[in-house]
Amino acid sequence: MKRHRRNLPLSRETDKIVTCRNVFRGVGAEWLLDQHWSVKIEYQFVNLGTETVRIAALAAFTPGTSPLSFNAAFRDQFNVVRIGLNYRF
């Protein structure tokens, strides 16, 4: 886990936490239709980790109170399905 600090426009201070657990999983199959043609299908799951950002807004606030802040979490994961038709010479 990595922690980064950076200032963003319209924000006072930002904490960024990145969790890197890269996961790639897949499965596939191919069937021969005749001497020259085959068909295939593949599935892949990709997980590139989660990123959480805490942002403290610079909006006007009463002295002695803390400014508004929120957390935003971004999860980078997706699924891929491929279907193909192959010709062998």
N, C-alpha and C positions, 0 to 999 in steps of 0.2 A: 504494500500500500504506500502510495506516495502522497505527500501533502505539499501543495503549492499555495503561495499567497500572491495575489495580484490586485491592482486597483482597476476597476472598470468605470466607464463613464456613468454618471448619476449614481454611483455607489461609494460608500465610505471605505469599506474593506471587504475583501472576498477571500474565503477559504475554499480550496478545491481539493477534494479527496478522490483519487483515482484507484480503483481496485482492478488489477490486471489478472484475469484468469482466462486466458485464451483457450477456448475449447472448439475443436473442429471434429465433427463426426459425420460419417457418411456411409451409404450403402448403395449398391447398384447391381443391375443384372442385365445380361444381354442374351437374346435368343436368335438363333440362326433360322431364317425363314426358308432359304434355299441355298444353292451353291454360292451365290453372289450377294445376297441381301441378308441383313440382320437388323434388328430393332433393339434399342437399349433404353433403360430408364435409370436415373440416378437421383438420390436425395442427399442433401448436405445440410447440417445444422452448424451454424457458426455463432459463437458467443465471444465478443471482444471485450467484455468487462463492463463495469458500471462506473460512472463518474458522477459525484455529488458536489454541487456548488452551493455555498452559503453566501447570500448577498444581503448586505445591510444598505437600505435605501438612504439617500441624502435628503429625503423630504423634510420639510420644516417640522420640528418637534419641540416640545416643551423642555426647557433645560431641566436636568435632573432625571429625565426619562430616557430610555434607550430608543434608538430609531427603529423603524420597522425593518424586519429582516425575514427572509424565507430561504428554504432549501429547494434546490431543483436537482433531480436525479435523472440521469440519462443512461439508458441501458442499450448497448449496441449488440443486438443479436438478430439474426434473420435465418430464414429457411430458403433453400434453393432446390427446385425440382427441374431436372433436365430430361427431355425425351429426344431420342435421336434415331435416325434411319441411316444405316451405313451400306455402302456398296463396295464390295471387294473385287479387285481386278484379277 
